[in-house]
Amino acid sequence: MSDSVAISGNRILSFVERVEQIDDEIKALNEGKKEVLAEAKGEGFDVKVLKEILRLRKLDKDERDEQESLLDLYLRAMETAGRAEAKAA
């Protein structure tokens, strides 16, 4: 029984160490990402806009088109509501 515990313990340790290594790699990649965005900001680019572009590029064309259509619809609805309130006042 102690052999199975030792084998399982070593296997668990292997998994934990691999996950820790991946976490370290993710941390390093995130730092690199921050550096690239800071560089872009230093050259005058709007980081919020760049992040939005990155988010949109992850979507497929249909999803992106749907979001853009809904955004346009909502903005027009708000504008219409604002004009209606202004006329009422």
TAGIFEN-V541113 format. One record per residue. N is the residue number from 1. RES is the residue in one small letter. PSI is psi in degrees with one decimal (* if undefined). Layout:
# TAGIFEN-V541113
N&RES&PSI / N&RES&PSI
This chain:
# TAGIFEN-V541113
1&m&-34.3 / 2&s&-29.2 / 3&d&-43.7 / 4&s&-33.9 / 5&v&-41.7 / 6&a&-42.1 / 7&i&-47.1 / 8&s&-41.1 / 9&g&-42.9 / 10&n&-39.4 / 11&r&-42.3 / 12&i&-45.9 / 13&l&-39.3 / 14&s&-45.7 / 15&f&-46.7 / 16&v&-45.5 / 17&e&-37.1 / 18&r&-42.2 / 19&v&-41.2 / 20&e&-39.6 / 21&q&-43.3 / 22&i&-41.5 / 23&d&-40.8 / 24&d&-40.2 / 25&e&-41.0 / 26&i&-43.4 / 27&k&-44.2 / 28&a&-41.2 / 29&l&-41.1 / 30&n&-36.6 / 31&e&-41.2 / 32&g&-40.4 / 33&k&-44.2 / 34&k&-40.9 / 35&e&-41.5 / 36&v&-43.8 / 37&l&-36.4 / 38&a&-38.5 / 39&e&-45.0 / 40&a&-42.6 / 41&k&-40.8 / 42&g&-25.2 / 43&e&7.5 / 44&g&5.8 / 45&f&146.9 / 46&d&113.9 / 47&v&-36.1 / 48&k&-41.8 / 49&v&-42.1 / 50&l&-41.6 / 51&k&-37.2 / 52&e&-40.2 / 53&i&-44.6 / 54&l&-41.8 / 55&r&-45.0 / 56&l&-35.6 / 57&r&-20.2 / 58&k&-18.5 / 59&l&151.5 / 60&d&168.4 / 61&k&-41.6 / 62&d&-43.4 / 63&e&-43.6 / 64&r&-44.5 / 65&d&-42.1 / 66&e&-44.6 / 67&q&-42.2 / 68&e&-39.1 / 69&s&-44.4 / 70&l&-41.4 / 71&l&-46.9 / 72&d&-44.8 / 73&l&-47.0 / 74&y&-43.1 / 75&l&-43.1 / 76&r&-38.5 / 77&a&-41.2 / 78&m&-41.2 / 79&e&-42.8 / 80&t&-42.4 / 81&a&-38.7 / 82&g&-40.1 / 83&r&-37.9 / 84&a&-39.6 / 85&e&-38.1 / 86&a&-38.2 / 87&k&-36.2 / 88&a&-26.9 / 89&a&*
